[in-house]
Amino acid sequence: RCWPEGARCVCGRLPSLRGEVLPGGVRLLILMHHKEYLSAGNSAKLLLRMMPDHQVELFVFGLCGEMDRLARELAVDPTRNLTLWPGENSVRLDEYLGDGPERGYFGSSPTLKLKQGQCLRVVALDGTYSNAKHMRKALRKRLGEVTPQEVALHPATTSVFRRAQKNYGESANKGASSCDGSTRLARRVSTAEACGLLLIELGASAEVWSNIVRAVLLNNEAL
């Protein structure tokens, strides 16, 4: 399940997020490029193993019917969808949440307050930067006017992800990323780390972030 390709299996060593405080009503929809599927170096696979099944789901870009399945999921409530992406038209999370009744606070940070039965769906594009751009374009073409609002995160630290560390300097110089992730912040954090940062901003417990980092480091060791 951790796609080791001959490396040591880490499934039994990964921390679980099932007992941690995750923001209720948040569903993480991972749109993974088919070239990442079964890759031992991929980080998003860790979230599939760690998070409760009802809060994370995998969609494989390039597999027949997967974009339609994702579109049906997002059509449940188009007003409460977002995509992690740092484009020119992206907004910060606090801007996305606005000042409405769904906005609360976790410490001094804005967080999400959902009524019973409501759900915020977060699309995370998982692939190299060029592949993520391709998936983003396909998603926008497929969804049209109901394309989710794009939200950018602003991580303050560099990644512990092995592929990010290896290529960070070269990618920064060339202005492109060669590690997996949903955005240009892939040069700084992996998909798993980016999703963890978002969950924290939405009200997850601090242990969620530390356990995701721990899982990425365990996968690094296996590689």
Summary of the structure (lengths in Angstrom):
residues: 223
radius of gyration: 16.4
end to end distance: 14.8
largest distance: 50.3
contacts: 727
relative contact order: 0.21
helix: 42%
strand: 17%
